[in-house]
Amino acid sequence: MPTPNFPGLLIVFEGIDGTGKSTQARMIADWLREEGHRVVVSREPTDGPFGTRLRESASKGRLSPEDELQLFHQDRREHVETLIEPALEAGEIVLLDRYYFSTMAYQGARGFDPAEIRRLNEEFAPIPDLLILLDVPLATALDRIGVRDGDPNEFEQREALHHCREIFHALPDDFVRRIDASQPIDAVHREVRAAVTPLLARTPHRG
Ligand code: TYD
């Protein structure tokens, strides 16, 4: 689907676990609101029924890769229909903590073709105006999420996140802005602000 001409702005935060996406999304949301913009912050998996099942399955034992992929897509369809598109149509700034690039990376690491995942998603999910890719070295990410050498599934987690990180790095688009998220939180925030600021001039979302 070509990006519709929504009056709003879609800004997505992506990166492997431990890169600080939620913190940065919250900080930029606070700043945008102080500047007078109307902002909606959301995340995937969502807190809706499909997203809740995905979160529960992560703690209770995993779904099959096929069922998991299907649930991520159902969750996203619902997210697009009920929150993302209405907010964009109303001229708001939508900030997302994860989106279909996470499906490319994580389900790609489980064996699906990232390009095919992207194609399927872009049939129904609006393409972002800006994708902020927060990047830290793998060792930093593992340390931040508490994976230690010798943990029972340390090897699998390391391999999976390594693969995800490579898929994120291979995203070729001009709407991707990669930021070194191993810097202090405020330094990362300043770079996020610098990436977001040029988009604000052409949009009418002041509240
Ligand atoms: P995460 O943002 O880490 O949630 P929280 O910190 O609140 O637990 O997301 C949970 C996990 O879901 C994360 O490991 C990445 C994974 N995920 C996918 O595998 N595919 C997807 O499409 C999305 C959106 C997330």
Residues whose N, C-alpha, C, O or C-beta is under 5 A from the ligand:
A	BS01	TYD	E44 P45 F72 R98 Y99 S102 T103 Y106 Q107
